């Protein structure tokens, strides 16, 4: 009986070691599961119905009404980024900054940043075409800013990734 018990313990230990040592196949850390050639992100503050410190926001409490960013594969080794910042009133300064990011396999790397500013306006927009390496994932991070007197409002958005063939 002792040999049988020892054999069972040995089999149990071997099974345990085998189960623990079997590699687990994890989901890859790809930015998107399928290939897209165009991605858009758009937000409107009215739709978000936000509050500040438990108080309902009124239009006098903020400046930026809408913020938008997008990226498009132009099918020639180039991408086009577009974005805008729209305010609820004329501001001293309004801007949108478009940051092109590339997926390295583990993190997003900034490739370039392009800022478009307008003064005494309620809107700023910009478009930029950039040559990129094909066979990679890219996205646009947009940073939106508005300033009117002592009131400053800023926000950001990030598109989904696109794959440049």
C-alpha positions in Angstrom: 0.0 0.0 0.0 2.9 2.3 0.8 4.3 2.0 -2.8 0.8 2.7 -4.2 0.5 5.8 -2.1 3.9 7.0 -3.1 3.1 6.4 -6.7 -0.1 8.4 -6.4 1.7 11.3 -4.7 4.3 11.2 -7.5 1.7 11.2 -10.2 -0.2 14.1 -8.5 3.0 16.1 -8.2 3.9 15.5 -11.9 0.5 16.5 -13.0 0.6 19.7 -10.8 4.1 20.6 -12.3 2.8 19.9 -15.8 -0.3 22.1 -15.4 1.6 24.9 -13.8 4.3 24.8 -16.5 1.9 24.8 -19.5 2.2 28.2 -21.2 -0.9 30.3 -21.2 -1.7 32.0 -24.4 -2.7 35.5 -23.6 -4.5 37.9 -25.9 -2.0 40.0 -27.8 -1.8 43.6 -26.9 -2.8 44.9 -30.3 -4.5 48.3 -30.3 -7.4 47.0 -32.5 -8.5 43.6 -33.5 -9.3 44.4 -37.1 -7.7 46.6 -39.7 -9.4 50.1 -40.1 -8.3 52.9 -42.3 -10.2 55.8 -40.7 -11.0 56.6 -37.0 -12.9 59.5 -35.5 -13.5 60.7 -31.9 -16.0 63.4 -31.2 -17.3 64.8 -27.9 -20.0 67.4 -27.0 -20.1 68.7 -23.5 -23.9 69.2 -23.6 -24.3 65.5 -24.2 -22.0 64.6 -21.3 -24.1 66.5 -18.8 -21.2 67.0 -16.4 -21.1 68.6 -13.1 -18.3 70.3 -11.1 -18.1 69.5 -7.4 -21.7 68.3 -7.4 -23.1 71.4 -9.1 -24.6 71.4 -12.5 -22.4 73.0 -15.1 -23.7 76.1 -16.8 -22.2 77.5 -20.0 -20.5 80.3 -18.1 -18.5 77.6 -16.2 -16.7 76.3 -19.3 -15.5 77.3 -22.8 -15.2 74.2 -24.9 -18.5 72.9 -26.3 -17.2 70.3 -28.8 -13.8 68.6 -29.5 -13.0 66.4 -32.4 -10.1 64.4 -33.7 -9.6 61.9 -36.6 -7.0 60.0 -38.5 -7.2 58.6 -42.0 -5.0 56.4 -44.1 -4.4 58.0 -47.5 -3.2 54.7 -49.0 0.2 56.1 -50.1 2.3 55.8 -46.9 0.7 58.9 -45.5 -1.9 59.6 -42.9 -4.1 62.7 -42.5 -5.0 64.0 -39.1 -7.8 66.5 -38.5 -9.2 68.1 -35.4 -11.1 71.1 -34.1 -12.0 72.8 -30.9 -15.4 74.6 -30.7 -16.3 77.1 -27.9 -19.5 78.5 -26.6 -18.3 82.0 -27.0 -15.5 84.1 -28.6 -12.3 83.5 -26.6 -8.9 85.2 -26.3 -7.3 82.0 -27.6 -8.5 78.6 -28.9 -6.3 75.8 -30.1 -6.2 72.2 -31.1 -3.0 70.1 -31.0 -2.8 66.9 -33.0 -0.3 64.3 -31.8 0.5 61.4 -34.2 1.2 58.2 -32.2 2.6 54.9 -33.5 2.1 51.5 -31.7 5.5 49.9 -30.9 4.0 46.6 -29.8 3.9 47.5 -26.2 3.3 51.3 -26.0 2.3 54.3 -28.0 5.2 56.5 -29.2 4.7 60.1 -30.1 6.0 60.8 -33.7 5.0 64.4 -34.1 2.9 67.2 -32.7 1.1 70.0 -34.6 -0.7 72.9 -33.0 -3.3 75.1 -34.6 -4.2 78.3 -32.8 -6.7 81.1 -33.4 -7.2 84.3 -31.4 -10.4 86.2 -30.6 -12.3 83.3 -32.0 -14.8 80.6 -31.0 -13.2 77.9 -33.1 -9.8 76.5 -34.1 -9.1 73.7 -36.5 -6.2 72.0 -38.3 -5.3 69.3 -40.7 -1.9 67.8 -41.2 -0.6 65.1 -43.6 2.4 63.1 -42.5 4.4 60.3 -44.1 4.5 57.2 -42.0 6.0 53.7 -42.1 3.6 51.2 -43.6 2.6 48.0 -41.8 2.1 49.8 -38.5 -0.7 51.0 -36.3 -1.3 54.8 -35.8 -3.7 57.0 -33.9 -4.3 60.6 -33.2 -4.3 62.2 -29.7 -6.0 65.6 -29.8 -5.5 68.2 -27.1 -8.0 71.0 -26.9 -7.5 74.4 -25.2 -9.5 77.6 -24.8 -8.7 80.7 -22.7 -10.9 83.7 -22.1 -9.7 86.2 -19.5 -9.0 84.2 -16.3 -11.1 81.2 -17.4 -9.1 78.3 -19.0 -10.7 75.1 -20.3 -8.8 72.1 -21.7 -9.6 68.5 -22.6 -8.3 65.7 -24.8 -9.4 62.8 -26.9 -7.8 59.8 -28.6 -9.0 58.0 -31.7 -9.0 54.3 -32.2 -6.0 53.0 -34.1 -5.8 52.5 -37.8 -3.5 50.1 -39.7 -1.5 51.7 -42.6 -1.0 49.0 -45.3 
